[in-house]
Amino acid sequence: MIERLDDKIELCCDECSNSAGRVFGKDDFDIMIQHAKDEGWRIFRVGRDWKHNCADCRDDR
Ligand SMILES: [Zn+2]
C-alpha cells in the first residue's frame, strides 16, 4: 500500500506492513516504485487495486 503523509509518500508491504525503508516526496512516485523494484519488491495488479509485496513476502519465488 502507499502511505501518504502530507507531502511525502511511503511504500509499505501489503503482507507484513514493512516499509520499503525510504520516504519519498509525493512527486517522486515513479522513483519510489523503481527503488522498491530494485530492492526486490513485487508490484502487481489485482483487479483495480495495486498490490505491493516486499522481497520477503513475494510468493512467486
Ligand atoms: Zn512483506
N, CA, C, O and the ligand as a Tripos MOL2 file, in Angstrom:
@<TRIPOS>MOLECULE
protein
  245   243    62     0     0
PROTEIN
NO_CHARGES

@<TRIPOS>ATOM
      1 N           0.8480   -1.1970    0.0000 N.3       1 MET1
      2 CA          0.0000    0.0000    0.0000 C.3       1 MET1
      3 C           0.8780    1.2390    0.0000 C.2       1 MET1
      4 O           2.0460    1.1980    0.3870 O.2       1 MET1
      5 N           0.3040    2.3100   -0.4310 N.am      2 ILE2
      6 CA          1.0250    3.5820   -0.4360 C.3       2 ILE2
      7 C           0.5380    4.4110    0.7540 C.2       2 ILE2
      8 O          -0.6470    4.7240    0.8610 O.2       2 ILE2
      9 N           1.4470    4.7540    1.6240 N.am      3 GLU3
     10 CA          1.1130    5.6400    2.7360 C.3       3 GLU3
     11 C           1.3860    7.0650    2.3040 C.2       3 GLU3
     12 O           2.4610    7.3700    1.7860 O.2       3 GLU3
     13 N           0.4220    7.9320    2.5130 N.am      4 ARG4
     14 CA          0.6040    9.3320    2.1480 C.3       4 ARG4
     15 C           0.6720   10.1800    3.4130 C.2       4 ARG4
     16 O          -0.2640   10.1960    4.2130 O.2       4 ARG4
     17 N           1.7710   10.8720    3.5830 N.am      5 LEU5
     18 CA          1.9990   11.6860    4.7660 C.3       5 LEU5
     19 C           2.2970   13.1020    4.3040 C.2       5 LEU5
     20 O           3.4000   13.3940    3.8430 O.2       5 LEU5
     21 N           1.3140   13.9770    4.4280 N.am      6 ASP6
     22 CA          1.4840   15.3570    3.9770 C.3       6 ASP6
     23 C           2.0530   15.3700    2.5560 C.2       6 ASP6
     24 O           1.3760   14.9550    1.6160 O.2       6 ASP6
     25 N           3.2740   15.8370    2.3990 N.am      7 ASP7
     26 CA          3.8420   15.9150    1.0490 C.3       7 ASP7
     27 C           4.8070   14.7720    0.7630 C.2       7 ASP7
     28 O           5.6350   14.8490   -0.1440 O.2       7 ASP7
     29 N           4.6820   13.7090    1.5550 N.am      8 LYS8
     30 CA          5.5770   12.5630    1.3660 C.3       8 LYS8
     31 C           4.7580   11.3060    1.0980 C.2       8 LYS8
     32 O           3.5850   11.2200    1.4610 O.2       8 LYS8
     33 N           5.3940   10.3450    0.4630 N.am      9 ILE9
     34 CA          4.7710    9.0430    0.2530 C.3       9 ILE9
     35 C           5.7520    7.9600    0.6560 C.2       9 ILE9
     36 O           6.9690    8.1070    0.5380 O.2       9 ILE9
     37 N           5.1790    6.8640    1.1380 N.am     10 GLU10
     38 CA          5.9990    5.7470    1.5770 C.3      10 GLU10
     39 C           5.3160    4.4660    1.1380 C.2      10 GLU10
     40 O           4.0960    4.3310    1.2350 O.2      10 GLU10
     41 N           6.1100    3.5380    0.6580 N.am     11 LEU11
     42 CA          5.5720    2.2630    0.2090 C.3      11 LEU11
     43 C           5.6630    1.2490    1.3360 C.2      11 LEU11
     44 O           6.7240    1.0620    1.9330 O.2      11 LEU11
     45 N           4.5390    0.5920    1.6240 N.am     12 CYS12
     46 CA          4.5230   -0.4270    2.6690 C.3      12 CYS12
     47 C           4.0100   -1.7370    2.0940 C.2      12 CYS12
     48 O           3.1410   -1.7540    1.2230 O.2      12 CYS12
     49 N           4.5580   -2.8250    2.5950 N.am     13 CYS13
     50 CA          4.1700   -4.1490    2.1200 C.3      13 CYS13
     51 C           2.7350   -4.4650    2.5150 C.2      13 CYS13
     52 O           2.3290   -4.1990    3.6460 O.2      13 CYS13
     53 N           1.9610   -5.0360    1.5870 N.am     14 ASP14
     54 CA          0.5770   -5.3810    1.8910 C.3      14 ASP14
     55 C           0.4700   -6.6090    2.7830 C.2      14 ASP14
     56 O          -0.5800   -6.8620    3.3730 O.2      14 ASP14
     57 N           1.5520   -7.3690    2.8840 N.am     15 GLU15
     58 CA          1.5090   -8.5830    3.7030 C.3      15 GLU15
     59 C           1.9940   -8.3280    5.1220 C.2      15 GLU15
     60 O           1.2970   -8.6610    6.0800 O.2      15 GLU15
     61 N           3.1700   -7.7470    5.2690 N.am     16 CYS16
     62 CA          3.7670   -7.6220    6.5970 C.3      16 CYS16
     63 C           3.8280   -6.1710    7.0770 C.2      16 CYS16
     64 O           4.2760   -5.9070    8.1920 O.2      16 CYS16
     65 N           3.3850   -5.2380    6.2500 N.am     17 SER17
     66 CA          3.3390   -3.8210    6.6070 C.3      17 SER17
     67 C           4.7030   -3.1830    6.7590 C.2      17 SER17
     68 O           4.7940   -2.0280    7.1780 O.2      17 SER17
     69 N           5.7700   -3.9020    6.4310 N.am     18 ASN18
     70 CA          7.0860   -3.2880    6.4690 C.3      18 ASN18
     71 C           7.1920   -2.1830    5.4230 C.2      18 ASN18
     72 O           6.6210   -2.2690    4.3360 O.2      18 ASN18
     73 N           7.9190   -1.1730    5.7730 N.am     19 SER19
     74 CA          8.1630   -0.0900    4.8370 C.3      19 SER19
     75 C           9.2930   -0.4620    3.8930 C.2      19 SER19
     76 O          10.1290   -1.3080    4.2110 O.2      19 SER19
     77 N           9.3130    0.1720    2.7350 N.am     20 ALA20
     78 CA         10.4120   -0.0450    1.8030 C.3      20 ALA20
     79 C          11.6910    0.6060    2.3150 C.2      20 ALA20
     80 O          12.7510    0.4270    1.7160 O.2      20 ALA20
     81 N          11.6140    1.3430    3.3860 N.am     21 GLY21
     82 CA         12.8120    1.8530    4.0210 C.3      21 GLY21
     83 C          13.1490    3.2890    3.6920 C.2      21 GLY21
     84 O          14.0590    3.8710    4.2820 O.2      21 GLY21
     85 N          12.4270    3.8530    2.7640 N.am     22 ARG22
     86 CA         12.6870    5.2440    2.4070 C.3      22 ARG22
     87 C          11.3780    5.9770    2.2110 C.2      22 ARG22
     88 O          10.3860    5.4040    1.7590 O.2      22 ARG22
     89 N          11.3900    7.2490    2.5570 N.am     23 VAL23
     90 CA         10.2390    8.1110    2.3260 C.3      23 VAL23
     91 C          10.5750    9.0150    1.1450 C.2      23 VAL23
     92 O          11.6750    9.5600    1.0560 O.2      23 VAL23
     93 N           9.6180    9.1630    0.2490 N.am     24 PHE24
     94 CA          9.8530    9.9530   -0.9580 C.3      24 PHE24
     95 C           8.9030   11.1420   -1.0000 C.2      24 PHE24
     96 O           7.8480   11.1420   -0.3650 O.2      24 PHE24
     97 N           9.2940   12.1270   -1.7420 N.am     25 GLY25
     98 CA          8.4000   13.2400   -1.9890 C.3      25 GLY25
     99 C           7.2280   12.7930   -2.8300 C.2      25 GLY25
    100 O           7.3450   11.8370   -3.5970 O.2      25 GLY25
    101 N           6.1060   13.4630   -2.7000 N.am     26 LYS26
    102 CA          4.9060   12.9760   -3.3800 C.3      26 LYS26
    103 C           5.0310   13.0210   -4.8940 C.2      26 LYS26
    104 O           4.2790   12.3450   -5.5960 O.2      26 LYS26
    105 N           5.9640   13.8000   -5.4020 N.am     27 ASP27
    106 CA          6.1740   13.8610   -6.8460 C.3      27 ASP27
    107 C           7.1310   12.7870   -7.3510 C.2      27 ASP27
    108 O           7.3750   12.6620   -8.5510 O.2      27 ASP27
    109 N           7.6640   12.0190   -6.4110 N.am     28 ASP28
    110 CA          8.6740   11.0170   -6.7710 C.3      28 ASP28
    111 C           8.1040    9.6090   -6.7980 C.2      28 ASP28
    112 O           8.8060    8.6390   -6.5100 O.2      28 ASP28
    113 N           6.8240    9.5030   -7.1450 N.am     29 PHE29
    114 CA          6.1680    8.1950   -7.1570 C.3      29 PHE29
    115 C           6.9280    7.1770   -8.0160 C.2      29 PHE29
    116 O           7.1780    6.0510   -7.5850 O.2      29 PHE29
    117 N           7.2860    7.5860   -9.2220 N.am     30 ASP30
    118 CA          7.9760    6.6550  -10.1220 C.3      30 ASP30
    119 C           9.3130    6.2120   -9.5510 C.2      30 ASP30
    120 O           9.7140    5.0580   -9.6990 O.2      30 ASP30
    121 N           9.9980    7.1410   -8.8970 N.am     31 ILE31
    122 CA         11.2950    6.8150   -8.2940 C.3      31 ILE31
    123 C          11.1050    5.8340   -7.1460 C.2      31 ILE31
    124 O          11.8930    4.9050   -6.9700 O.2      31 ILE31
    125 N          10.0560    6.0510   -6.3740 N.am     32 MET32
    126 CA          9.7610    5.1510   -5.2640 C.3      32 MET32
    127 C           9.4890    3.7320   -5.7700 C.2      32 MET32
    128 O           9.9850    2.7560   -5.2070 O.2      32 MET32
    129 N           8.7010    3.6340   -6.8310 N.am     33 ILE33
    130 CA          8.3890    2.3130   -7.3790 C.3      33 ILE33
    131 C           9.6550    1.6510   -7.9030 C.2      33 ILE33
    132 O           9.8660    0.4560   -7.6970 O.2      33 ILE33
    133 N          10.4940    2.4210   -8.5780 N.am     34 GLN34
    134 CA         11.7330    1.8540   -9.1080 C.3      34 GLN34
    135 C          12.6390    1.3960   -7.9710 C.2      34 GLN34
    136 O          13.2640    0.3380   -8.0520 O.2      34 GLN34
    137 N          12.7050    2.2000   -6.9130 N.am     35 HIS35
    138 CA         13.5120    1.8250   -5.7510 C.3      35 HIS35
    139 C          13.0330    0.5080   -5.1690 C.2      35 HIS35
    140 O          13.8390   -0.3680   -4.8580 O.2      35 HIS35
    141 N          11.7240    0.3650   -5.0220 N.am     36 ALA36
    142 CA         11.1690   -0.8680   -4.4640 C.3      36 ALA36
    143 C          11.5180   -2.0630   -5.3510 C.2      36 ALA36
    144 O          11.8850   -3.1280   -4.8550 O.2      36 ALA36
    145 N          11.4010   -1.8770   -6.6600 N.am     37 LYS37
    146 CA         11.7310   -2.9790   -7.5650 C.3      37 LYS37
    147 C          13.1990   -3.3560   -7.4490 C.2      37 LYS37
    148 O          13.5590   -4.5330   -7.4820 O.2      37 LYS37
    149 N          14.0320   -2.3470   -7.3130 N.am     38 ASP38
    150 CA         15.4610   -2.6140   -7.1500 C.3      38 ASP38
    151 C          15.7340   -3.3870   -5.8690 C.2      38 ASP38
    152 O          16.6930   -4.1540   -5.7840 O.2      38 ASP38
    153 N          14.8690   -3.1720   -4.8600 N.am     39 GLU39
    154 CA         15.0150   -3.8510   -3.5780 C.3      39 GLU39
    155 C          14.3810   -5.2420   -3.6040 C.2      39 GLU39
    156 O          14.4020   -5.9560   -2.6010 O.2      39 GLU39
    157 N          13.8240   -5.6190   -4.7350 N.am     40 GLY40
    158 CA         13.2650   -6.9530   -4.8620 C.3      40 GLY40
    159 C          11.7760   -7.0560   -4.6120 C.2      40 GLY40
    160 O          11.2310   -8.1540   -4.5080 O.2      40 GLY40
    161 N          11.1190   -5.9140   -4.5170 N.am     41 TRP41
    162 CA          9.6680   -5.9370   -4.2930 C.3      41 TRP41
    163 C           8.9440   -6.3930   -5.5440 C.2      41 TRP41
    164 O           9.4230   -6.2280   -6.6660 O.2      41 TRP41
    165 N           7.7660   -6.9770   -5.3140 N.am     42 ARG42
    166 CA          6.8930   -7.3360   -6.4250 C.3      42 ARG42
    167 C           5.6760   -6.4280   -6.3760 C.2      42 ARG42
    168 O           4.9860   -6.3540   -5.3600 O.2      42 ARG42
    169 N           5.4220   -5.7490   -7.4630 N.am     43 ILE43
    170 CA          4.3000   -4.8170   -7.5430 C.3      43 ILE43
    171 C           3.4060   -5.2910   -8.6850 C.2      43 ILE43
    172 O           3.8300   -5.3600   -9.8390 O.2      43 ILE43
    173 N           2.1750   -5.6120   -8.3450 N.am     44 PHE44
    174 CA          1.3050   -6.2050   -9.3550 C.3      44 PHE44
    175 C          -0.1340   -5.7770   -9.1110 C.2      44 PHE44
    176 O          -0.4780   -5.2450   -8.0560 O.2      44 PHE44
    177 N          -0.9330   -6.0170  -10.0830 N.am     45 ARG45
    178 CA         -2.2870   -5.5290  -10.0400 C.3      45 ARG45
    179 C          -3.2760   -6.6630   -9.7820 C.2      45 ARG45
    180 O          -3.1680   -7.7450  -10.3600 O.2      45 ARG45
    181 N          -4.2390   -6.3940   -8.9060 N.am     46 VAL46
    182 CA         -5.3250   -7.3410   -8.6560 C.3      46 VAL46
    183 C          -6.6160   -6.5750   -8.8800 C.2      46 VAL46
    184 O          -6.9980   -5.7290   -8.0710 O.2      46 VAL46
    185 N          -7.2750   -6.8740   -9.9690 N.am     47 GLY47
    186 CA         -8.4720   -6.1150  -10.3000 C.3      47 GLY47
    187 C          -8.1060   -4.6520  -10.5090 C.2      47 GLY47
    188 O          -7.2840   -4.3270  -11.3660 O.2      47 GLY47
    189 N          -8.7170   -3.7760   -9.7270 N.am     48 ARG48
    190 CA         -8.4330   -2.3470   -9.8680 C.3      48 ARG48
    191 C          -7.4000   -1.8720   -8.8700 C.2      48 ARG48
    192 O          -7.0180   -0.7010   -8.8750 O.2      48 ARG48
    193 N          -6.9410   -2.7780   -8.0050 N.am     49 ASP49
    194 CA         -6.0080   -2.3890   -6.9510 C.3      49 ASP49
    195 C          -4.5960   -2.8500   -7.2670 C.2      49 ASP49
    196 O          -4.3820   -3.8570   -7.9420 O.2      49 ASP49
    197 N          -3.6490   -2.0930   -6.7680 N.am     50 TRP50
    198 CA         -2.2460   -2.4880   -6.8630 C.3      50 TRP50
    199 C          -1.8390   -3.1310   -5.5580 C.2      50 TRP50
    200 O          -2.2220   -2.6850   -4.4770 O.2      50 TRP50
    201 N          -1.0490   -4.1960   -5.6790 N.am     51 LYS51
    202 CA         -0.5010   -4.8610   -4.5100 C.3      51 LYS51
    203 C           1.0030   -4.6480   -4.4910 C.2      51 LYS51
    204 O           1.6620   -4.6010   -5.5290 O.2      51 LYS51
    205 N           1.5180   -4.5230   -3.2850 N.am     52 HIS52
    206 CA          2.9480   -4.2800   -3.1190 C.3      52 HIS52
    207 C           3.4690   -5.2780   -2.0980 C.2      52 HIS52
    208 O           3.1320   -5.2000   -0.9160 O.2      52 HIS52
    209 N           4.2860   -6.2090   -2.5520 N.am     53 ASN53
    210 CA          4.8400   -7.2020   -1.6480 C.3      53 ASN53
    211 C           6.3470   -7.0400   -1.5760 C.2      53 ASN53
    212 O           7.0270   -6.9310   -2.5960 O.2      53 ASN53
    213 N           6.8590   -7.0260   -0.3480 N.am     54 CYS54
    214 CA          8.3010   -6.8790   -0.1730 C.3      54 CYS54
    215 C           9.0110   -8.1690   -0.5750 C.2      54 CYS54
    216 O           8.3720   -9.1860   -0.8430 O.2      54 CYS54
    217 N          10.3050   -8.1120   -0.6110 N.am     55 ALA55
    218 CA         11.0970   -9.2540   -1.0780 C.3      55 ALA55
    219 C          10.8600  -10.4830   -0.2080 C.2      55 ALA55
    220 O          10.9780  -11.6080   -0.6920 O.2      55 ALA55
    221 N          10.5270  -10.2880    1.0670 N.am     56 ASP56
    222 CA         10.2980  -11.4220    1.9640 C.3      56 ASP56
    223 C           8.9280  -12.0560    1.7450 C.2      56 ASP56
    224 O           8.7390  -13.2400    2.0230 O.2      56 ASP56
    225 N           7.9850  -11.2840    1.2560 N.am     57 CYS57
    226 CA          6.6100  -11.7610    1.1600 C.3      57 CYS57
    227 C           6.1940  -12.1620   -0.2490 C.2      57 CYS57
    228 O           5.1890  -12.8530   -0.4180 O.2      57 CYS57
    229 N           6.9280  -11.7530   -1.2390 N.am     58 ARG58
    230 CA          6.5050  -12.1020   -2.5940 C.3      58 ARG58
    231 C           6.4590  -13.6130   -2.7180 C.2      58 ARG58
    232 O           7.3450  -14.3100   -2.2250 O.2      58 ARG58
    233 N           5.4380  -14.1110   -3.3690 N.am     59 ASP59
    234 CA          5.2010  -15.5490   -3.3490 C.3      59 ASP59
    235 C           5.5060  -16.2180   -4.6710 C.2      59 ASP59
    236 O           5.1010  -17.3560   -4.9110 O.2      59 ASP59
    237 N           6.2200  -15.5080   -5.5250 N.am     60 ASP60
    238 CA          6.4930  -16.0870   -6.8350 C.3      60 ASP60
    239 C           7.9130  -16.6120   -6.9610 C.2      60 ASP60
    240 O           8.3980  -16.8630   -8.0640 O.2      60 ASP60
    241 N           8.5860  -16.7780   -5.8020 N.am     61 ARG61
    242 CA          9.9150  -17.3740   -5.8450 C.3      61 ARG61
    243 C          10.2720  -17.9830   -4.5000 C.2      61 ARG61
    244 O          11.3610  -18.5360   -4.3420 O.2      61 ARG61
    245 ZN          6.3730   -8.0330    3.4470 Zn       62 ZN62
@<TRIPOS>BOND
     1     1     2 1
     2     2     3 1
     3     3     4 2
     4     3     5 am
     5     5     6 1
     6     6     7 1
     7     7     8 2
     8     7     9 am
     9     9    10 1
    10    10    11 1
    11    11    12 2
    12    11    13 am
    13    13    14 1
    14    14    15 1
    15    15    16 2
    16    15    17 am
    17    17    18 1
    18    18    19 1
    19    19    20 2
    20    19    21 am
    21    21    22 1
    22    22    23 1
    23    23    24 2
    24    23    25 am
    25    25    26 1
    26    26    27 1
    27    27    28 2
    28    27    29 am
    29    29    30 1
    30    30    31 1
    31    31    32 2
    32    31    33 am
    33    33    34 1
    34    34    35 1
    35    35    36 2
    36    35    37 am
    37    37    38 1
    38    38    39 1
    39    39    40 2
    40    39    41 am
    41    41    42 1
    42    42    43 1
    43    43    44 2
    44    43    45 am
    45    45    46 1
    46    46    47 1
    47    47    48 2
    48    47    49 am
    49    49    50 1
    50    50    51 1
    51    51    52 2
    52    51    53 am
    53    53    54 1
    54    54    55 1
    55    55    56 2
    56    55    57 am
    57    57    58 1
    58    58    59 1
    59    59    60 2
    60    59    61 am
    61    61    62 1
    62    62    63 1
    63    63    64 2
    64    63    65 am
    65    65    66 1
    66    66    67 1
    67    67    68 2
    68    67    69 am
    69    69    70 1
    70    70    71 1
    71    71    72 2
    72    71    73 am
    73    73    74 1
    74    74    75 1
    75    75    76 2
    76    75    77 am
    77    77    78 1
    78    78    79 1
    79    79    80 2
    80    79    81 am
    81    81    82 1
    82    82    83 1
    83    83    84 2
    84    83    85 am
    85    85    86 1
    86    86    87 1
    87    87    88 2
    88    87    89 am
    89    89    90 1
    90    90    91 1
    91    91    92 2
    92    91    93 am
    93    93    94 1
    94    94    95 1
    95    95    96 2
    96    95    97 am
    97    97    98 1
    98    98    99 1
    99    99   100 2
   100    99   101 am
   101   101   102 1
   102   102   103 1
   103   103   104 2
   104   103   105 am
   105   105   106 1
   106   106   107 1
   107   107   108 2
   108   107   109 am
   109   109   110 1
   110   110   111 1
   111   111   112 2
   112   111   113 am
   113   113   114 1
   114   114   115 1
   115   115   116 2
   116   115   117 am
   117   117   118 1
   118   118   119 1
   119   119   120 2
   120   119   121 am
   121   121   122 1
   122   122   123 1
   123   123   124 2
   124   123   125 am
   125   125   126 1
   126   126   127 1
   127   127   128 2
   128   127   129 am
   129   129   130 1
   130   130   131 1
   131   131   132 2
   132   131   133 am
   133   133   134 1
   134   134   135 1
   135   135   136 2
   136   135   137 am
   137   137   138 1
   138   138   139 1
   139   139   140 2
   140   139   141 am
   141   141   142 1
   142   142   143 1
   143   143   144 2
   144   143   145 am
   145   145   146 1
   146   146   147 1
   147   147   148 2
   148   147   149 am
   149   149   150 1
   150   150   151 1
   151   151   152 2
   152   151   153 am
   153   153   154 1
   154   154   155 1
   155   155   156 2
   156   155   157 am
   157   157   158 1
   158   158   159 1
   159   159   160 2
   160   159   161 am
   161   161   162 1
   162   162   163 1
   163   163   164 2
   164   163   165 am
   165   165   166 1
   166   166   167 1
   167   167   168 2
   168   167   169 am
   169   169   170 1
   170   170   171 1
   171   171   172 2
   172   171   173 am
   173   173   174 1
   174   174   175 1
   175   175   176 2
   176   175   177 am
   177   177   178 1
   178   178   179 1
   179   179   180 2
   180   179   181 am
   181   181   182 1
   182   182   183 1
   183   183   184 2
   184   183   185 am
   185   185   186 1
   186   186   187 1
   187   187   188 2
   188   187   189 am
   189   189   190 1
   190   190   191 1
   191   191   192 2
   192   191   193 am
   193   193   194 1
   194   194   195 1
   195   195   196 2
   196   195   197 am
   197   197   198 1
   198   198   199 1
   199   199   200 2
   200   199   201 am
   201   201   202 1
   202   202   203 1
   203   203   204 2
   204   203   205 am
   205   205   206 1
   206   206   207 1
   207   207   208 2
   208   207   209 am
   209   209   210 1
   210   210   211 1
   211   211   212 2
   212   211   213 am
   213   213   214 1
   214   214   215 1
   215   215   216 2
   216   215   217 am
   217   217   218 1
   218   218   219 1
   219   219   220 2
   220   219   221 am
   221   221   222 1
   222   222   223 1
   223   223   224 2
   224   223   225 am
   225   225   226 1
   226   226   227 1
   227   227   228 2
   228   227   229 am
   229   229   230 1
   230   230   231 1
   231   231   232 2
   232   231   233 am
   233   233   234 1
   234   234   235 1
   235   235   236 2
   236   235   237 am
   237   237   238 1
   238   238   239 1
   239   239   240 2
   240   239   241 am
   241   241   242 1
   242   242   243 1
   243   243   244 2
@<TRIPOS>SUBSTRUCTURE
     1 MET1         2 RESIDUE 1 A MET
     2 ILE2         6 RESIDUE 1 A ILE
     3 GLU3        10 RESIDUE 1 A GLU
     4 ARG4        14 RESIDUE 1 A ARG
     5 LEU5        18 RESIDUE 1 A LEU
     6 ASP6        22 RESIDUE 1 A ASP
     7 ASP7        26 RESIDUE 1 A ASP
     8 LYS8        30 RESIDUE 1 A LYS
     9 ILE9        34 RESIDUE 1 A ILE
    10 GLU10       38 RESIDUE 1 A GLU
    11 LEU11       42 RESIDUE 1 A LEU
    12 CYS12       46 RESIDUE 1 A CYS
    13 CYS13       50 RESIDUE 1 A CYS
    14 ASP14       54 RESIDUE 1 A ASP
    15 GLU15       58 RESIDUE 1 A GLU
    16 CYS16       62 RESIDUE 1 A CYS
    17 SER17       66 RESIDUE 1 A SER
    18 ASN18       70 RESIDUE 1 A ASN
    19 SER19       74 RESIDUE 1 A SER
    20 ALA20       78 RESIDUE 1 A ALA
    21 GLY21       82 RESIDUE 1 A GLY
    22 ARG22       86 RESIDUE 1 A ARG
    23 VAL23       90 RESIDUE 1 A VAL
    24 PHE24       94 RESIDUE 1 A PHE
    25 GLY25       98 RESIDUE 1 A GLY
    26 LYS26      102 RESIDUE 1 A LYS
    27 ASP27      106 RESIDUE 1 A ASP
    28 ASP28      110 RESIDUE 1 A ASP
    29 PHE29      114 RESIDUE 1 A PHE
    30 ASP30      118 RESIDUE 1 A ASP
    31 ILE31      122 RESIDUE 1 A ILE
    32 MET32      126 RESIDUE 1 A MET
    33 ILE33      130 RESIDUE 1 A ILE
    34 GLN34      134 RESIDUE 1 A GLN
    35 HIS35      138 RESIDUE 1 A HIS
    36 ALA36      142 RESIDUE 1 A ALA
    37 LYS37      146 RESIDUE 1 A LYS
    38 ASP38      150 RESIDUE 1 A ASP
    39 GLU39      154 RESIDUE 1 A GLU
    40 GLY40      158 RESIDUE 1 A GLY
    41 TRP41      162 RESIDUE 1 A TRP
    42 ARG42      166 RESIDUE 1 A ARG
    43 ILE43      170 RESIDUE 1 A ILE
    44 PHE44      174 RESIDUE 1 A PHE
    45 ARG45      178 RESIDUE 1 A ARG
    46 VAL46      182 RESIDUE 1 A VAL
    47 GLY47      186 RESIDUE 1 A GLY
    48 ARG48      190 RESIDUE 1 A ARG
    49 ASP49      194 RESIDUE 1 A ASP
    50 TRP50      198 RESIDUE 1 A TRP
    51 LYS51      202 RESIDUE 1 A LYS
    52 HIS52      206 RESIDUE 1 A HIS
    53 ASN53      210 RESIDUE 1 A ASN
    54 CYS54      214 RESIDUE 1 A CYS
    55 ALA55      218 RESIDUE 1 A ALA
    56 ASP56      222 RESIDUE 1 A ASP
    57 CYS57      226 RESIDUE 1 A CYS
    58 ARG58      230 RESIDUE 1 A ARG
    59 ASP59      234 RESIDUE 1 A ASP
    60 ASP60      238 RESIDUE 1 A ASP
    61 ARG61      242 RESIDUE 1 A ARG
    62 ZN62       245 GROUP 0 **** ****
